[in-house]
Amino acid sequence: MEEKKHVWVQIVSGELLLNGTKLQAGDGAAVSEESVLKIRGTKSSEFLLFELN
């Protein structure tokens, strides 16, 4: 991610790993000041990714 960028990830269905943290349907996570954003589905998943200012 670019420096000083912030994102919100909302899990709609399934399960995934966000930078190594397990998230499930209904979970949301704020991410700031990370140089890399790794999203890996552990099950069939749908998610929304919001870039925030």
mmCIF file of the N, C-alpha and C atoms, coordinates in Angstrom:
data_MODEL
# 
_entry.id   MODEL 
# 
loop_
_atom_site.group_PDB 
_atom_site.id 
_atom_site.type_symbol 
_atom_site.label_atom_id 
_atom_site.label_alt_id 
_atom_site.label_comp_id 
_atom_site.label_asym_id 
_atom_site.label_entity_id 
_atom_site.label_seq_id 
_atom_site.pdbx_PDB_ins_code 
_atom_site.Cartn_x 
_atom_site.Cartn_y 
_atom_site.Cartn_z 
_atom_site.occupancy 
_atom_site.B_iso_or_equiv 
_atom_site.pdbx_formal_charge 
_atom_site.auth_seq_id 
_atom_site.auth_comp_id 
_atom_site.auth_asym_id 
_atom_site.auth_atom_id 
_atom_site.pdbx_PDB_model_num 
ATOM 1   N N  . MET A 1 1  ? 0.840   -1.180  0.000  1.00 0.00 ? 1  MET A N  1 
ATOM 2   C CA . MET A 1 1  ? 0.000   0.000   0.000  1.00 0.00 ? 1  MET A CA 1 
ATOM 3   C C  . MET A 1 1  ? 0.882   1.240   0.000  1.00 0.00 ? 1  MET A C  1 
ATOM 4   N N  . GLU A 1 2  ? 0.359   2.294   -0.541 1.00 0.00 ? 2  GLU A N  1 
ATOM 5   C CA . GLU A 1 2  ? 1.087   3.557   -0.508 1.00 0.00 ? 2  GLU A CA 1 
ATOM 6   C C  . GLU A 1 2  ? 1.125   4.108   0.912  1.00 0.00 ? 2  GLU A C  1 
ATOM 7   N N  . GLU A 1 3  ? 2.162   4.864   1.202  1.00 0.00 ? 3  GLU A N  1 
ATOM 8   C CA . GLU A 1 3  ? 2.299   5.462   2.522  1.00 0.00 ? 3  GLU A CA 1 
ATOM 9   C C  . GLU A 1 3  ? 1.098   6.358   2.821  1.00 0.00 ? 3  GLU A C  1 
ATOM 10  N N  . LYS A 1 4  ? 0.631   6.310   4.050  1.00 0.00 ? 4  LYS A N  1 
ATOM 11  C CA . LYS A 1 4  ? -0.495  7.103   4.553  1.00 0.00 ? 4  LYS A CA 1 
ATOM 12  C C  . LYS A 1 4  ? -1.833  6.734   3.915  1.00 0.00 ? 4  LYS A C  1 
ATOM 13  N N  . LYS A 1 5  ? -1.928  5.538   3.341  1.00 0.00 ? 5  LYS A N  1 
ATOM 14  C CA . LYS A 1 5  ? -3.199  5.050   2.818  1.00 0.00 ? 5  LYS A CA 1 
ATOM 15  C C  . LYS A 1 5  ? -3.889  4.237   3.898  1.00 0.00 ? 5  LYS A C  1 
ATOM 16  N N  . HIS A 1 6  ? -5.195  4.281   3.889  1.00 0.00 ? 6  HIS A N  1 
ATOM 17  C CA . HIS A 1 6  ? -6.003  3.524   4.828  1.00 0.00 ? 6  HIS A CA 1 
ATOM 18  C C  . HIS A 1 6  ? -7.068  2.783   4.036  1.00 0.00 ? 6  HIS A C  1 
ATOM 19  N N  . VAL A 1 7  ? -7.332  1.549   4.446  1.00 0.00 ? 7  VAL A N  1 
ATOM 20  C CA . VAL A 1 7  ? -8.391  0.774   3.793  1.00 0.00 ? 7  VAL A CA 1 
ATOM 21  C C  . VAL A 1 7  ? -9.258  0.109   4.851  1.00 0.00 ? 7  VAL A C  1 
ATOM 22  N N  . TRP A 1 8  ? -10.469 -0.206  4.456  1.00 0.00 ? 8  TRP A N  1 
ATOM 23  C CA . TRP A 1 8  ? -11.402 -0.993  5.268  1.00 0.00 ? 8  TRP A CA 1 
ATOM 24  C C  . TRP A 1 8  ? -11.765 -2.206  4.435  1.00 0.00 ? 8  TRP A C  1 
ATOM 25  N N  . VAL A 1 9  ? -11.671 -3.387  5.026  1.00 0.00 ? 9  VAL A N  1 
ATOM 26  C CA . VAL A 1 9  ? -12.048 -4.631  4.371  1.00 0.00 ? 9  VAL A CA 1 
ATOM 27  C C  . VAL A 1 9  ? -13.260 -5.192  5.101  1.00 0.00 ? 9  VAL A C  1 
ATOM 28  N N  . GLN A 1 10 ? -14.347 -5.453  4.369  1.00 0.00 ? 10 GLN A N  1 
ATOM 29  C CA . GLN A 1 10 ? -15.576 -6.014  4.949  1.00 0.00 ? 10 GLN A CA 1 
ATOM 30  C C  . GLN A 1 10 ? -15.813 -7.368  4.315  1.00 0.00 ? 10 GLN A C  1 
ATOM 31  N N  . ILE A 1 11 ? -15.901 -8.411  5.144  1.00 0.00 ? 11 ILE A N  1 
ATOM 32  C CA . ILE A 1 11 ? -16.108 -9.761  4.640  1.00 0.00 ? 11 ILE A CA 1 
ATOM 33  C C  . ILE A 1 11 ? -17.604 -10.002 4.494  1.00 0.00 ? 11 ILE A C  1 
ATOM 34  N N  . VAL A 1 12 ? -18.034 -10.301 3.277  1.00 0.00 ? 12 VAL A N  1 
ATOM 35  C CA . VAL A 1 12 ? -19.447 -10.532 2.990  1.00 0.00 ? 12 VAL A CA 1 
ATOM 36  C C  . VAL A 1 12 ? -19.804 -11.996 3.227  1.00 0.00 ? 12 VAL A C  1 
ATOM 37  N N  . SER A 1 13 ? -18.954 -12.895 2.714  1.00 0.00 ? 13 SER A N  1 
ATOM 38  C CA . SER A 1 13 ? -19.198 -14.328 2.905  1.00 0.00 ? 13 SER A CA 1 
ATOM 39  C C  . SER A 1 13 ? -17.872 -15.073 2.893  1.00 0.00 ? 13 SER A C  1 
ATOM 40  N N  . GLY A 1 14 ? -17.876 -16.255 3.494  1.00 0.00 ? 14 GLY A N  1 
ATOM 41  C CA . GLY A 1 14 ? -16.681 -17.088 3.504  1.00 0.00 ? 14 GLY A CA 1 
ATOM 42  C C  . GLY A 1 14 ? -15.688 -16.703 4.586  1.00 0.00 ? 14 GLY A C  1 
ATOM 43  N N  . GLU A 1 15 ? -14.430 -17.050 4.325  1.00 0.00 ? 15 GLU A N  1 
ATOM 44  C CA . GLU A 1 15 ? -13.330 -16.802 5.259  1.00 0.00 ? 15 GLU A CA 1 
ATOM 45  C C  . GLU A 1 15 ? -12.106 -16.413 4.473  1.00 0.00 ? 15 GLU A C  1 
ATOM 46  N N  . LEU A 1 16 ? -11.294 -15.553 5.050  1.00 0.00 ? 16 LEU A N  1 
ATOM 47  C CA . LEU A 1 16 ? -10.029 -15.224 4.404  1.00 0.00 ? 16 LEU A CA 1 
ATOM 48  C C  . LEU A 1 16 ? -8.996  -14.819 5.443  1.00 0.00 ? 16 LEU A C  1 
ATOM 49  N N  . LEU A 1 17 ? -7.764  -14.752 5.000  1.00 0.00 ? 17 LEU A N  1 
ATOM 50  C CA . LEU A 1 17 ? -6.674  -14.250 5.825  1.00 0.00 ? 17 LEU A CA 1 
ATOM 51  C C  . LEU A 1 17 ? -6.289  -12.877 5.295  1.00 0.00 ? 17 LEU A C  1 
ATOM 52  N N  . LEU A 1 18 ? -6.258  -11.907 6.174  1.00 0.00 ? 18 LEU A N  1 
ATOM 53  C CA . LEU A 1 18 ? -5.839  -10.547 5.831  1.00 0.00 ? 18 LEU A CA 1 
ATOM 54  C C  . LEU A 1 18 ? -4.547  -10.280 6.587  1.00 0.00 ? 18 LEU A C  1 
ATOM 55  N N  . ASN A 1 19 ? -3.440  -10.251 5.852  1.00 0.00 ? 19 ASN A N  1 
ATOM 56  C CA . ASN A 1 19 ? -2.114  -10.105 6.474  1.00 0.00 ? 19 ASN A CA 1 
ATOM 57  C C  . ASN A 1 19 ? -1.942  -11.082 7.637  1.00 0.00 ? 19 ASN A C  1 
ATOM 58  N N  . GLY A 1 20 ? -2.423  -12.314 7.438  1.00 0.00 ? 20 GLY A N  1 
ATOM 59  C CA . GLY A 1 20 ? -2.256  -13.367 8.430  1.00 0.00 ? 20 GLY A CA 1 
ATOM 60  C C  . GLY A 1 20 ? -3.328  -13.451 9.498  1.00 0.00 ? 20 GLY A C  1 
ATOM 61  N N  . THR A 1 21 ? -4.288  -12.516 9.504  1.00 0.00 ? 21 THR A N  1 
ATOM 62  C CA . THR A 1 21 ? -5.370  -12.525 10.491 1.00 0.00 ? 21 THR A CA 1 
ATOM 63  C C  . THR A 1 21 ? -6.622  -13.122 9.868  1.00 0.00 ? 21 THR A C  1 
ATOM 64  N N  . LYS A 1 22 ? -7.178  -14.144 10.523 1.00 0.00 ? 22 LYS A N  1 
ATOM 65  C CA . LYS A 1 22 ? -8.375  -14.814 10.007 1.00 0.00 ? 22 LYS A CA 1 
ATOM 66  C C  . LYS A 1 22 ? -9.599  -13.937 10.201 1.00 0.00 ? 22 LYS A C  1 
ATOM 67  N N  . LEU A 1 23 ? -10.370 -13.758 9.120  1.00 0.00 ? 23 LEU A N  1 
ATOM 68  C CA . LEU A 1 23 ? -11.625 -13.015 9.155  1.00 0.00 ? 23 LEU A CA 1 
ATOM 69  C C  . LEU A 1 23 ? -12.721 -13.885 8.567  1.00 0.00 ? 23 LEU A C  1 
ATOM 70  N N  . GLN A 1 24 ? -13.937 -13.744 9.113  1.00 0.00 ? 24 GLN A N  1 
ATOM 71  C CA . GLN A 1 24 ? -15.087 -14.517 8.655  1.00 0.00 ? 24 GLN A CA 1 
ATOM 72  C C  . GLN A 1 24 ? -16.212 -13.579 8.230  1.00 0.00 ? 24 GLN A C  1 
ATOM 73  N N  . ALA A 1 25 ? -17.229 -14.150 7.619  1.00 0.00 ? 25 ALA A N  1 
ATOM 74  C CA . ALA A 1 25 ? -18.391 -13.370 7.173  1.00 0.00 ? 25 ALA A CA 1 
ATOM 75  C C  . ALA A 1 25 ? -18.890 -12.484 8.307  1.00 0.00 ? 25 ALA A C  1 
ATOM 76  N N  . GLY A 1 26 ? -19.101 -11.211 7.997  1.00 0.00 ? 26 GLY A N  1 
ATOM 77  C CA . GLY A 1 26 ? -19.572 -10.240 8.983  1.00 0.00 ? 26 GLY A CA 1 
ATOM 78  C C  . GLY A 1 26 ? -18.455 -9.443  9.627  1.00 0.00 ? 26 GLY A C  1 
ATOM 79  N N  . ASP A 1 27 ? -17.222 -9.950  9.548  1.00 0.00 ? 27 ASP A N  1 
ATOM 80  C CA . ASP A 1 27 ? -16.081 -9.228  10.121 1.00 0.00 ? 27 ASP A CA 1 
ATOM 81  C C  . ASP A 1 27 ? -15.667 -8.068  9.230  1.00 0.00 ? 27 ASP A C  1 
ATOM 82  N N  . GLY A 1 28 ? -15.076 -7.076  9.840  1.00 0.00 ? 28 GLY A N  1 
ATOM 83  C CA . GLY A 1 28 ? -14.490 -5.956  9.121  1.00 0.00 ? 28 GLY A CA 1 
ATOM 84  C C  . GLY A 1 28 ? -13.154 -5.622  9.757  1.00 0.00 ? 28 GLY A C  1 
ATOM 85  N N  . ALA A 1 29 ? -12.272 -5.002  8.990  1.00 0.00 ? 29 ALA A N  1 
ATOM 86  C CA . ALA A 1 29 ? -10.954 -4.660  9.525  1.00 0.00 ? 29 ALA A CA 1 
ATOM 87  C C  . ALA A 1 29 ? -10.442 -3.381  8.886  1.00 0.00 ? 29 ALA A C  1 
ATOM 88  N N  . ALA A 1 30 ? -9.887  -2.512  9.728  1.00 0.00 ? 30 ALA A N  1 
ATOM 89  C CA . ALA A 1 30 ? -9.209  -1.309  9.249  1.00 0.00 ? 30 ALA A CA 1 
ATOM 90  C C  . ALA A 1 30 ? -7.730  -1.624  9.117  1.00 0.00 ? 30 ALA A C  1 
ATOM 91  N N  . VAL A 1 31 ? -7.128  -1.155  8.028  1.00 0.00 ? 31 VAL A N  1 
ATOM 92  C CA . VAL A 1 31 ? -5.703  -1.376  7.800  1.00 0.00 ? 31 VAL A CA 1 
ATOM 93  C C  . VAL A 1 31 ? -5.064  -0.027  7.500  1.00 0.00 ? 31 VAL A C  1 
ATOM 94  N N  . SER A 1 32 ? -4.009  0.294   8.237  1.00 0.00 ? 32 SER A N  1 
ATOM 95  C CA . SER A 1 32 ? -3.278  1.545   8.039  1.00 0.00 ? 32 SER A CA 1 
ATOM 96  C C  . SER A 1 32 ? -1.789  1.264   8.194  1.00 0.00 ? 32 SER A C  1 
ATOM 97  N N  . GLU A 1 33 ? -0.999  2.043   7.511  1.00 0.00 ? 33 GLU A N  1 
ATOM 98  C CA . GLU A 1 33 ? 0.455   2.012   7.648  1.00 0.00 ? 33 GLU A CA 1 
ATOM 99  C C  . GLU A 1 33 ? 1.065   0.633   7.431  1.00 0.00 ? 33 GLU A C  1 
ATOM 100 N N  . GLU A 1 34 ? 0.503   -0.144  6.508  1.00 0.00 ? 34 GLU A N  1 
ATOM 101 C CA . GLU A 1 34 ? 1.065   -1.427  6.104  1.00 0.00 ? 34 GLU A CA 1 
ATOM 102 C C  . GLU A 1 34 ? 1.691   -1.257  4.730  1.00 0.00 ? 34 GLU A C  1 
ATOM 103 N N  . SER A 1 35 ? 2.866   -1.817  4.533  1.00 0.00 ? 35 SER A N  1 
ATOM 104 C CA . SER A 1 35 ? 3.518   -1.691  3.226  1.00 0.00 ? 35 SER A CA 1 
ATOM 105 C C  . SER A 1 35 ? 2.924   -2.672  2.215  1.00 0.00 ? 35 SER A C  1 
ATOM 106 N N  . VAL A 1 36 ? 2.353   -3.782  2.710  1.00 0.00 ? 36 VAL A N  1 
ATOM 107 C CA . VAL A 1 36 ? 1.773   -4.806  1.843  1.00 0.00 ? 36 VAL A CA 1 
ATOM 108 C C  . VAL A 1 36 ? 0.423   -5.219  2.406  1.00 0.00 ? 36 VAL A C  1 
ATOM 109 N N  . LEU A 1 37 ? -0.526  -5.432  1.525  1.00 0.00 ? 37 LEU A N  1 
ATOM 110 C CA . LEU A 1 37 ? -1.843  -5.920  1.912  1.00 0.00 ? 37 LEU A CA 1 
ATOM 111 C C  . LEU A 1 37 ? -2.022  -7.279  1.241  1.00 0.00 ? 37 LEU A C  1 
ATOM 112 N N  . LYS A 1 38 ? -1.988  -8.364  2.038  1.00 0.00 ? 38 LYS A N  1 
ATOM 113 C CA . LYS A 1 38 ? -2.132  -9.722  1.508  1.00 0.00 ? 38 LYS A CA 1 
ATOM 114 C C  . LYS A 1 38 ? -3.496  -10.262 1.902  1.00 0.00 ? 38 LYS A C  1 
ATOM 115 N N  . ILE A 1 39 ? -4.275  -10.638 0.893  1.00 0.00 ? 39 ILE A N  1 
ATOM 116 C CA . ILE A 1 39 ? -5.598  -11.208 1.115  1.00 0.00 ? 39 ILE A CA 1 
ATOM 117 C C  . ILE A 1 39 ? -5.597  -12.597 0.482  1.00 0.00 ? 39 ILE A C  1 
ATOM 118 N N  . ARG A 1 40 ? -5.876  -13.612 1.315  1.00 0.00 ? 40 ARG A N  1 
ATOM 119 C CA . ARG A 1 40 ? -5.887  -14.988 0.823  1.00 0.00 ? 40 ARG A CA 1 
ATOM 120 C C  . ARG A 1 40 ? -7.161  -15.672 1.293  1.00 0.00 ? 40 ARG A C  1 
ATOM 121 N N  . GLY A 1 41 ? -7.944  -16.163 0.347  1.00 0.00 ? 41 GLY A N  1 
ATOM 122 C CA . GLY A 1 41 ? -9.173  -16.868 0.691  1.00 0.00 ? 41 GLY A CA 1 
ATOM 123 C C  . GLY A 1 41 ? -8.875  -18.252 1.229  1.00 0.00 ? 41 GLY A C  1 
ATOM 124 N N  . THR A 1 42 ? -9.445  -18.597 2.379  1.00 0.00 ? 42 THR A N  1 
ATOM 125 C CA . THR A 1 42 ? -9.303  -19.945 2.918  1.00 0.00 ? 42 THR A CA 1 
ATOM 126 C C  . THR A 1 42 ? -10.524 -20.786 2.567  1.00 0.00 ? 42 THR A C  1 
ATOM 127 N N  . LYS A 1 43 ? -11.598 -20.130 2.183  1.00 0.00 ? 43 LYS A N  1 
ATOM 128 C CA . LYS A 1 43 ? -12.813 -20.738 1.648  1.00 0.00 ? 43 LYS A CA 1 
ATOM 129 C C  . LYS A 1 43 ? -13.288 -19.805 0.542  1.00 0.00 ? 43 LYS A C  1 
ATOM 130 N N  . SER A 1 44 ? -14.247 -20.259 -0.243 1.00 0.00 ? 44 SER A N  1 
ATOM 131 C CA . SER A 1 44 ? -14.839 -19.368 -1.235 1.00 0.00 ? 44 SER A CA 1 
ATOM 132 C C  . SER A 1 44 ? -15.358 -18.135 -0.506 1.00 0.00 ? 44 SER A C  1 
ATOM 133 N N  . SER A 1 45 ? -14.920 -16.946 -0.935 1.00 0.00 ? 45 SER A N  1 
ATOM 134 C CA . SER A 1 45 ? -15.202 -15.721 -0.178 1.00 0.00 ? 45 SER A CA 1 
ATOM 135 C C  . SER A 1 45 ? -15.585 -14.564 -1.079 1.00 0.00 ? 45 SER A C  1 
ATOM 136 N N  . GLU A 1 46 ? -16.332 -13.646 -0.495 1.00 0.00 ? 46 GLU A N  1 
ATOM 137 C CA . GLU A 1 46 ? -16.610 -12.357 -1.129 1.00 0.00 ? 46 GLU A CA 1 
ATOM 138 C C  . GLU A 1 46 ? -16.302 -11.286 -0.100 1.00 0.00 ? 46 GLU A C  1 
ATOM 139 N N  . PHE A 1 47 ? -15.678 -10.202 -0.550 1.00 0.00 ? 47 PHE A N  1 
ATOM 140 C CA . PHE A 1 47 ? -15.348 -9.115  0.366  1.00 0.00 ? 47 PHE A CA 1 
ATOM 141 C C  . PHE A 1 47 ? -15.386 -7.794  -0.373 1.00 0.00 ? 47 PHE A C  1 
ATOM 142 N N  . LEU A 1 48 ? -15.520 -6.728  0.395  1.00 0.00 ? 48 LEU A N  1 
ATOM 143 C CA . LEU A 1 48 ? -15.477 -5.362  -0.137 1.00 0.00 ? 48 LEU A CA 1 
ATOM 144 C C  . LEU A 1 48 ? -14.211 -4.696  0.392  1.00 0.00 ? 48 LEU A C  1 
ATOM 145 N N  . LEU A 1 49 ? -13.545 -3.950  -0.465 1.00 0.00 ? 49 LEU A N  1 
ATOM 146 C CA . LEU A 1 49 ? -12.335 -3.232  -0.096 1.00 0.00 ? 49 LEU A CA 1 
ATOM 147 C C  . LEU A 1 49 ? -12.566 -1.742  -0.351 1.00 0.00 ? 49 LEU A C  1 
ATOM 148 N N  . PHE A 1 50 ? -12.517 -0.948  0.703  1.00 0.00 ? 50 PHE A N  1 
ATOM 149 C CA . PHE A 1 50 ? -12.734 0.490   0.612  1.00 0.00 ? 50 PHE A CA 1 
ATOM 150 C C  . PHE A 1 50 ? -11.416 1.212   0.838  1.00 0.00 ? 50 PHE A C  1 
ATOM 151 N N  . GLU A 1 51 ? -11.032 2.078   -0.078 1.00 0.00 ? 51 GLU A N  1 
ATOM 152 C CA . GLU A 1 51 ? -9.860  2.925   0.100  1.00 0.00 ? 51 GLU A CA 1 
ATOM 153 C C  . GLU A 1 51 ? -10.321 4.230   0.737  1.00 0.00 ? 51 GLU A C  1 
ATOM 154 N N  . LEU A 1 52 ? -9.731  4.566   1.865  1.00 0.00 ? 52 LEU A N  1 
ATOM 155 C CA . LEU A 1 52 ? -10.154 5.747   2.637  1.00 0.00 ? 52 LEU A CA 1 
ATOM 156 C C  . LEU A 1 52 ? -9.096  6.836   2.562  1.00 0.00 ? 52 LEU A C  1 
ATOM 157 N N  . ASN A 1 53 ? -9.532  8.077   2.685  1.00 0.00 ? 53 ASN A N  1 
ATOM 158 C CA . ASN A 1 53 ? -8.599  9.211   2.693  1.00 0.00 ? 53 ASN A CA 1 
ATOM 159 C C  . ASN A 1 53 ? -8.338  9.653   4.106  1.00 0.00 ? 53 ASN A C  1 
# 
